[in-house]
């Protein structure tokens, strides 16, 4: 049992991994581990592993983006992929299968007690996330040269807690993960509105997009680019991110 009274034997956390963003992944995982119960497994969602076990079968192409930047391209969506885990995140219920599983993008800093996310979850909900408002201005090019593409429920899937055994999530099949356009998956096309529970916005605070929560964010999400990227070194919560990176580096030396 964790201090909040929840049994952790059926809970897990997954963080998207992209080899181009190893520092971001290190900060995300280190800060998540630091602020959670040691009984909570925290794993990286690695594309090559998903391919090796036959779960991920989509083709990924490489193309040239703005100013010659290399970008990943998903032919099924006819759209760019910002990261290798853009689509593979929807394999979470096939990996965990039962209980609650948290997924986070790698460009986050966990600031609050991560275990509180698992407190008082309603088992009638298939998924929980911060229900960000439509943001038509979040488009164009991010600081790492990746393209921003608007779509319905944008960024809802960037921090999400899956109720993996929920009947509504059984409607999501491996065939759908491997054949549907990404924009359909990111809007949780298999779920009704009532299936999706709402997290406090502090659990997925969009840095320099949304106003900062009065008590500060629980998870700072650097969706415009992490502080180590060109032009983002002075963004909000940059000092906290660099401090966590330094602490992690010291712990592995």
C-alpha positions as CSV (number, residue, x, y, z in Angstrom):
1,X,0.0,0.0,0.0
2,X,1.2,3.5,-0.7
3,X,0.8,6.3,1.9
4,X,-2.5,7.4,0.3
5,X,-4.0,3.9,0.9
6,X,-3.9,2.6,-2.7
7,X,-2.7,-0.9,-3.6
8,X,0.2,-0.4,-6.0
9,X,0.4,-4.0,-7.3
10,X,-1.6,-3.1,-10.4
11,X,-0.3,0.4,-11.1
12,X,2.6,1.4,-13.3
13,X,4.1,4.4,-15.1
14,X,5.5,4.7,-18.6
15,X,7.5,7.5,-20.1
16,X,8.0,7.9,-23.8
17,X,11.6,7.3,-25.0
18,X,13.2,8.9,-28.0
19,X,16.9,8.5,-28.5
20,X,17.1,12.1,-29.8
21,X,15.9,13.4,-26.4
22,X,17.9,11.4,-23.9
23,X,18.4,14.3,-21.5
24,X,14.6,15.0,-21.4
25,X,13.9,11.3,-20.7
26,X,16.5,11.2,-17.9
27,X,14.9,14.3,-16.2
28,X,11.4,12.9,-16.6
29,X,12.2,9.5,-15.2
30,X,14.5,10.7,-12.4
31,X,12.0,13.3,-11.2
32,X,9.1,10.8,-11.4
33,X,11.1,8.2,-9.4
34,X,12.2,10.8,-6.9
35,X,8.6,11.8,-6.2
36,X,6.8,8.5,-6.1
37,X,6.6,5.3,-4.1
38,X,9.4,2.8,-4.9
39,X,6.7,0.2,-5.4
40,X,5.5,2.0,-8.6
41,X,7.3,0.6,-11.7
42,X,8.5,3.3,-14.0
43,X,9.5,2.2,-17.4
44,X,10.5,3.7,-20.7
45,X,8.3,3.1,-23.8
46,X,10.9,2.1,-26.4
47,X,9.9,1.8,-30.0
48,X,12.4,-0.9,-30.9
49,X,11.1,-3.1,-28.1
50,X,7.5,-2.6,-29.3
51,X,8.6,-3.6,-32.8
52,X,10.5,-6.7,-31.5
53,X,7.5,-8.0,-29.7
54,X,5.2,-7.5,-32.7
55,X,3.0,-4.8,-31.1
56,X,4.1,-1.9,-33.3
57,X,4.0,-2.5,-37.1
58,X,3.5,1.0,-38.6
59,X,6.1,2.3,-41.1
60,X,8.0,5.3,-40.0
61,X,9.8,7.4,-42.7
62,X,12.4,10.1,-42.3
63,X,11.9,13.4,-44.2
64,X,13.4,16.9,-44.3
65,X,11.5,19.5,-42.4
66,X,12.0,23.3,-42.1
67,X,15.6,24.4,-42.7
68,X,16.6,20.9,-43.5
69,X,15.7,19.5,-40.0
70,X,15.2,15.7,-40.0
71,X,11.6,14.8,-39.0
72,X,9.8,11.5,-38.6
73,X,6.8,10.9,-40.9
74,X,3.8,8.6,-40.4
75,X,2.5,7.6,-43.9
76,X,-0.8,6.4,-42.5
77,X,-1.5,9.8,-41.0
78,X,0.2,11.6,-43.8
79,X,1.6,13.8,-41.0
80,X,4.8,14.3,-39.0
81,X,5.6,12.5,-35.8
82,X,7.3,14.7,-33.2
83,X,8.7,11.7,-31.4
84,X,9.1,7.9,-31.8
85,X,6.4,7.3,-29.2
86,X,3.8,9.6,-30.8
87,X,1.7,6.5,-31.7
88,X,3.2,3.7,-29.5
89,X,1.7,5.3,-26.4
90,X,-1.6,3.7,-27.4
91,X,-0.1,0.3,-26.7
92,X,-0.2,1.0,-23.0
93,X,-3.3,-1.1,-22.3
94,X,-1.7,-4.0,-24.2
95,X,1.4,-3.7,-22.1
96,X,-0.2,-3.3,-18.7
97,X,-3.6,-5.1,-19.3
98,X,-5.0,-4.7,-15.8
99,X,-5.2,-1.9,-13.3
100,X,-4.1,1.8,-13.8
101,X,-1.1,2.8,-16.0
102,X,0.2,6.4,-16.3
103,X,1.8,7.5,-19.5
104,X,3.8,10.7,-19.8
105,X,5.7,12.4,-22.6
106,X,9.4,12.7,-22.0
107,X,9.5,16.5,-22.1
108,X,8.1,16.8,-18.5
109,X,9.4,17.6,-15.1
110,X,7.5,15.9,-12.2
111,X,7.3,18.4,-9.4
112,X,4.5,17.1,-7.2
113,X,3.9,13.8,-5.4
114,X,3.3,11.5,-8.3
115,X,1.4,9.0,-6.2
116,X,-1.5,11.5,-5.7
117,X,-2.4,10.8,-9.4
118,X,-3.6,7.4,-8.4
119,X,-5.7,8.6,-5.4
120,X,-9.5,8.4,-5.7
121,X,-9.7,7.4,-9.3
122,X,-13.2,6.4,-10.4
123,X,-13.1,2.9,-11.8
124,X,-16.1,3.7,-14.1
125,X,-13.7,6.0,-16.1
126,X,-11.7,4.5,-18.9
127,X,-9.0,7.2,-18.8
128,X,-8.0,10.3,-17.0
129,X,-6.2,13.4,-18.5
130,X,-6.1,17.1,-18.4
131,X,-8.7,18.3,-20.8
132,X,-6.8,21.1,-22.5
133,X,-8.8,23.7,-24.4
134,X,-8.6,23.8,-28.2
135,X,-5.4,25.6,-29.0
136,X,-5.3,26.7,-32.7
137,X,-2.2,28.8,-32.1
138,X,-0.2,25.8,-31.0
139,X,1.1,25.0,-34.5
140,X,4.1,25.7,-36.7
141,X,7.6,24.6,-35.6
142,X,8.8,23.7,-32.2
143,X,12.3,24.7,-30.9
144,X,13.8,21.4,-31.9
145,X,12.6,21.8,-35.5
146,X,9.7,19.4,-35.2
147,X,6.3,20.4,-36.7
148,X,3.3,21.2,-34.5
149,X,0.1,19.9,-35.9
150,X,-3.3,20.9,-34.5
151,X,-6.0,18.3,-33.9
152,X,-9.0,17.8,-31.7
153,X,-8.1,17.1,-28.0
154,X,-4.5,18.0,-28.7
155,X,-2.1,17.2,-25.9
156,X,-4.8,15.2,-23.9
157,X,-2.7,12.0,-24.5
158,X,0.6,13.6,-23.3
159,X,-0.2,12.8,-19.7
160,X,-2.9,10.2,-19.3
161,X,-3.8,7.5,-16.7
162,X,-5.3,4.4,-18.4
163,X,-7.8,2.1,-16.7
164,X,-6.4,-0.7,-18.7
165,X,-9.1,-3.4,-18.1
166,X,-12.0,-1.0,-18.6
167,X,-14.5,-2.4,-21.1
168,X,-14.4,0.8,-23.2
169,X,-10.6,0.4,-23.7
170,X,-11.3,-3.1,-25.0
171,X,-12.7,-1.5,-28.1
172,X,-9.1,-0.3,-28.9
173,X,-7.5,-3.1,-30.9
174,X,-3.9,-3.6,-32.1
175,X,-5.2,-3.3,-35.6
176,X,-6.5,0.2,-34.8
177,X,-3.2,1.2,-33.2
178,X,-1.4,0.1,-36.4
179,X,-3.8,1.4,-39.0
180,X,-5.6,4.5,-37.8
181,X,-4.3,8.0,-38.4
182,X,-2.6,9.4,-35.4
183,X,-5.1,12.3,-35.0
184,X,-7.9,9.7,-34.5
185,X,-5.9,7.9,-31.8
186,X,-4.9,11.1,-30.0
187,X,-8.5,12.1,-29.7
188,X,-9.3,8.7,-28.1
189,X,-11.8,7.9,-30.9
190,X,-12.9,4.7,-29.2
191,X,-14.1,6.6,-26.1
192,X,-17.2,8.6,-25.4
193,X,-16.8,11.9,-23.6
194,X,-18.2,10.4,-20.4
195,X,-15.5,7.7,-20.4
196,X,-12.8,10.3,-19.9
197,X,-12.2,11.6,-16.4
198,X,-10.6,15.0,-15.8
199,X,-7.3,15.7,-14.0
200,X,-6.5,19.0,-12.4
201,X,-4.6,21.2,-15.0
202,X,-1.6,21.3,-12.6
203,X,-0.9,17.7,-13.6
204,X,-0.1,18.7,-17.2
205,X,0.8,22.3,-17.1
206,X,1.8,23.6,-20.6
207,X,4.9,25.7,-19.9
208,X,4.6,29.2,-21.4
209,X,1.2,28.4,-22.9
210,X,-1.1,28.2,-20.0
211,X,-1.1,30.5,-16.9
212,X,0.9,28.9,-14.1
213,X,-1.3,27.2,-11.4
214,X,-1.5,29.4,-8.3
215,X,0.2,26.7,-6.2
216,X,2.6,25.8,-9.0
217,X,2.5,22.8,-11.4
218,X,2.6,19.2,-10.3
219,X,3.9,18.2,-13.8
220,X,5.6,20.9,-15.9
221,X,5.2,20.0,-19.6
222,X,7.7,21.7,-21.9
223,X,5.7,21.1,-25.1
224,X,7.4,24.0,-26.9
225,X,10.8,22.5,-26.2
226,X,12.8,21.5,-23.1
227,X,15.2,24.1,-21.6
228,X,18.3,22.4,-23.2
229,X,16.9,23.3,-26.7
230,X,18.0,26.4,-28.5
231,X,15.9,29.4,-27.5
232,X,14.3,27.7,-24.5
233,X,17.0,28.1,-21.9
234,X,15.1,30.9,-20.1
235,X,11.6,29.5,-20.4
236,X,9.5,29.1,-17.2
237,X,10.8,26.4,-14.9
238,X,14.0,26.1,-16.8
239,X,16.1,26.5,-13.6
240,X,14.2,23.6,-12.0
241,X,14.7,21.4,-15.1
242,X,18.5,22.1,-15.2
243,X,18.8,21.4,-11.5
244,X,17.1,18.1,-11.9
245,X,19.3,17.2,-14.8
246,X,22.4,18.0,-12.8
247,X,21.2,16.0,-9.8
248,X,20.5,13.0,-12.1
249,X,24.0,13.3,-13.7
250,X,25.6,13.3,-10.2
251,X,23.6,10.2,-9.2
252,X,25.0,8.2,-12.2
253,X,28.6,9.3,-11.9
